Amino acid sequence: MAAEAAVALGPSRTKDLAGLLAGGRSREYALTTFATSAANEVISRLYAAMAEDGVPYAEAAAYLRGYVACWQRARDEVQVRTVWSGPSTPAVPVRATAQVLIDVIAAARNELIAMTYAARPYAALTQALSAASDRGVELHMVIETLVGAGGLLGGPEPAAAFTSVPGIRLWHWAREPATQGHSRQHAKLAVADRRLLFLGSGNLTESAARRNIEAGLLVRGGESPRRAAEHVMELQRVGVLVPFHP
């Protein structure tokens, strides 16, 4: 439960919660201090688990501080590499974008967040997402819609590429027609467990993953994967991104 709380709260708020626990502060005091629904839910569960297992406040604080220390260490061990698909050259090895996407999905154990503009059914990607769902990964997919694309996308809804994946949560941008009618949801990324981020030019289609020239970055560790995931989740919380119902 300490791990779940730390992941949900992030390093800064986890450190603050550890300080409250070290000072013997009550659940009610902690809820008043954080005062957000998302934080309060996980904090309530943490206090309940501590009471059930008889874990002293000081011991729980030590666990949380351990997670913060690990984050700080990981922040200094960031790995970033370029990912190209398409024709290769002697200077730069090419690794198929498709395989990188599948590797990111396969790395997820708790949460996967992805965004795409266009999407078409692609068996390898669907199988990887379904396998992630089977092992209990929480899947969030943000897609553009035909209406949102304003006629620039043809064929079925992009969301149709993922409806066969069990348990996947589909989201789209709820725009204001008067002021955002010409805007597009054009981001393309995938984040696994807030520690591995793939950010690239390719949509989640077979042509982008296997045939096109596409470029991207794979970021392991550090702040970027976590911050990207937190931004998407906050867009959901405030209602910028809303559930898509096929």
JOLIN-V741410 format. One record per residue. N is the residue number from 1. OMEGA is omega in whole degrees, -180 to 180 (NA if undefined). Layout:
n=N omega=OMEGA
n=N omega=OMEGA
//
This chain:
n=1 omega=177
n=2 omega=179
n=3 omega=179
n=4 omega=180
n=5 omega=-178
n=6 omega=179
n=7 omega=-177
n=8 omega=-175
n=9 omega=-175
n=10 omega=-172
n=11 omega=-174
n=12 omega=-179
n=13 omega=175
n=14 omega=177
n=15 omega=178
n=16 omega=179
n=17 omega=178
n=18 omega=178
n=19 omega=178
n=20 omega=180
n=21 omega=179
n=22 omega=178
n=23 omega=178
n=24 omega=-177
n=25 omega=-176
n=26 omega=176
n=27 omega=-178
n=28 omega=179
n=29 omega=-180
n=30 omega=-180
n=31 omega=178
n=32 omega=-178
n=33 omega=-176
n=34 omega=170
n=35 omega=168
n=36 omega=-174
n=37 omega=-179
n=38 omega=179
n=39 omega=-177
n=40 omega=180
n=41 omega=-178
n=42 omega=178
n=43 omega=178
n=44 omega=179
n=45 omega=180
n=46 omega=179
n=47 omega=179
n=48 omega=179
n=49 omega=178
n=50 omega=180
n=51 omega=-178
n=52 omega=-177
n=53 omega=180
n=54 omega=-179
n=55 omega=178
n=56 omega=-180
n=57 omega=-177
n=58 omega=180
n=59 omega=177
n=60 omega=178
n=61 omega=180
n=62 omega=177
n=63 omega=-178
n=64 omega=179
n=65 omega=176
n=66 omega=178
n=67 omega=179
n=68 omega=179
n=69 omega=178
n=70 omega=178
n=71 omega=-178
n=72 omega=178
n=73 omega=-180
n=74 omega=-180
n=75 omega=180
n=76 omega=-178
n=77 omega=-178
n=78 omega=175
n=79 omega=179
n=80 omega=176
n=81 omega=180
n=82 omega=177
n=83 omega=177
n=84 omega=167
n=85 omega=-176
n=86 omega=-178
n=87 omega=-179
n=88 omega=174
n=89 omega=179
n=90 omega=-174
n=91 omega=-173
n=92 omega=176
n=93 omega=-178
n=94 omega=176
n=95 omega=-174
n=96 omega=177
n=97 omega=180
n=98 omega=-177
n=99 omega=178
n=100 omega=178
n=101 omega=-179
n=102 omega=178
n=103 omega=178
n=104 omega=179
n=105 omega=-179
n=106 omega=-179
n=107 omega=-176
n=108 omega=177
n=109 omega=-178
n=110 omega=-172
n=111 omega=172
n=112 omega=177
n=113 omega=-180
n=114 omega=177
n=115 omega=177
n=116 omega=175
n=117 omega=176
n=118 omega=177
n=119 omega=175
n=120 omega=178
n=121 omega=-178
n=122 omega=-167
n=123 omega=-177
n=124 omega=-180
n=125 omega=179
n=126 omega=179
n=127 omega=179
n=128 omega=179
n=129 omega=179
n=130 omega=177
n=131 omega=177
n=132 omega=178
n=133 omega=-180
n=134 omega=180
n=135 omega=171
n=136 omega=180
n=137 omega=175
n=138 omega=-173
n=139 omega=174
n=140 omega=179
n=141 omega=178
n=142 omega=-175
n=143 omega=168
n=144 omega=175
n=145 omega=178
n=146 omega=178
n=147 omega=-179
n=148 omega=-180
n=149 omega=176
n=150 omega=178
n=151 omega=-180
n=152 omega=175
n=153 omega=177
n=154 omega=177
n=155 omega=-179
n=156 omega=176
n=157 omega=175
n=158 omega=-180
n=159 omega=-178
n=160 omega=180
n=161 omega=-173
n=162 omega=-176
n=163 omega=179
n=164 omega=-180
n=165 omega=-176
n=166 omega=173
n=167 omega=-178
n=168 omega=179
n=169 omega=-177
n=170 omega=-178
n=171 omega=173
n=172 omega=-177
n=173 omega=177
n=174 omega=-175
n=175 omega=171
n=176 omega=-175
n=177 omega=-175
n=178 omega=-174
n=179 omega=-175
n=180 omega=-174
n=181 omega=-179
n=182 omega=179
n=183 omega=180
n=184 omega=170
n=185 omega=-170
n=186 omega=-178
n=187 omega=177
n=188 omega=-179
n=189 omega=173
n=190 omega=-180
n=191 omega=179
n=192 omega=174
n=193 omega=177
n=194 omega=179
n=195 omega=-179
n=196 omega=-175
n=197 omega=170
n=198 omega=-178
n=199 omega=-174
n=200 omega=-177
n=201 omega=-171
n=202 omega=170
n=203 omega=178
n=204 omega=177
n=205 omega=-180
n=206 omega=-180
n=207 omega=178
n=208 omega=-175
n=209 omega=-171
n=210 omega=-168
n=211 omega=-174
n=212 omega=163
n=213 omega=179
n=214 omega=179
n=215 omega=180
n=216 omega=176
n=217 omega=174
n=218 omega=-176
n=219 omega=179
n=220 omega=179
n=221 omega=178
n=222 omega=-174
n=223 omega=-170
n=224 omega=179
n=225 omega=-179
n=226 omega=-178
n=227 omega=178
n=228 omega=179
n=229 omega=-180
n=230 omega=179
n=231 omega=180
n=232 omega=-179
n=233 omega=178
n=234 omega=175
n=235 omega=175
n=236 omega=-175
n=237 omega=-176
n=238 omega=175
n=239 omega=173
n=240 omega=172
n=241 omega=-177
n=242 omega=180
n=243 omega=176
n=244 omega=180
n=245 omega=-178
n=246 omega=NA
//
